Amino acid sequence: RVDDLGTKVPPKDEHAAARICFEPLIEAIIECVEHDSWAENGTGAGQIAALEPGMLVVAQTDAVHKKVQELLTSLHSLRQDIGSRGVEAKEAGGSGGETGAAAAATPGGGLF
């Protein structure tokens, strides 16, 4: 399955930039979604890679695909929420910088 993340990066070397740009996201997915199911961990067969800027290729079971999609949707919502809080803070005279850490914390202390 190919997930279009809708983010375009204007790199000199598109494939190298895609790997660099998405490496933290790929690492987060591998750590947070069915950790033992990924080949990179040496315990599973699932694979994930950046295809080009804005796109990830995920080879996994249907159940893990669903969890990856849920994580991406949650991260997208969080990003929008942080962005809107930053706008609200700026309109109220604040810098907006203080909202990022509080918005990323969950009651259980983890990321989603």
HELIX and SHEET records of a PDB file:
HELIX    1   1 GLU A   14  CYS A   32  1                                  19    
HELIX    2   2 HIS A   35  SER A   37  5                                   3    
HELIX    3   3 ALA A   39  ASN A   41  5                                   3    
HELIX    4   4 ASP A   62  GLU A   91  1                                  30    
HELIX    5   5 THR A   99  ALA A  104  1                                   6    
SHEET    1   A 3 VAL A   2  ASP A   4  0                                        
SHEET    2   A 3 MET A  55  ALA A  59 -1                                        
SHEET    3   A 3 GLN A  47  GLU A  52 -1                                        
END                                                                             
